[in-house]
Amino acid sequence: MSWLVALPALDGREYVYRVHAPADALRADVFWAAFHCHDDGPHPRAFDRFDAALIWRAEAEGTGHMNLTVHQY
């Protein structure tokens, strides 16, 4: 299953990341996977507050093992 995480950044933009994780994944784990991917990239710093992020399911796939692979959009 995929999750989308929108992180607001200091430049006023939102950066959206796709995180592959099972449906029962903890939202905090999904958030931190996206945040660390953003933090390692060239973009301005994102807010590291969990409640500042928008997290939602992107699609309904099978729920395999937790795989926190992140793709930036």
CORZIFEN-V944025 format. One record per residue. SS is DSSP state (H for helix, E for strand, L for the rest). PSI is psi as a letter, one per 20 degrees, with the letter a starting at -180 (NA if undefined). OMEGA is omega as a letter, one per 20 degrees, with the letter a starting at -180 (* if undefined). Layout:
BEGIN
SS_PSI_OMEGA / SS_PSI_OMEGA
END
This chain:
BEGIN
L_q_r / E_q_r / E_q_r / E_p_a / E_o_r / E_o_a / E_p_r / E_q_a / E_r_a / L_i_r / L_j_r / L_i_r / L_r_r / E_p_r / E_p_a / E_p_a / E_q_r / E_p_r / E_p_r / E_o_a / L_q_a / L_r_a / L_h_a / L_j_r / L_q_r / L_p_a / H_h_r / H_g_r / H_g_r / H_g_r / H_g_a / H_h_r / H_g_r / H_g_a / H_g_a / H_h_r / H_g_r / H_g_a / H_h_r / H_i_a / L_a_a / L_j_a / L_r_r / L_q_a / L_p_r / E_q_r / L_p_a / L_k_r / L_p_a / H_g_a / H_i_r / H_i_a / L_q_r / E_p_a / E_p_r / E_q_r / E_p_a / E_h_a / E_r_r / L_o_r / L_a_r / L_q_a / L_n_r / L_b_r / L_r_a / L_p_r / L_o_a / L_l_r / E_p_a / E_p_r / E_p_a / E_q_r / L_NA_*
END
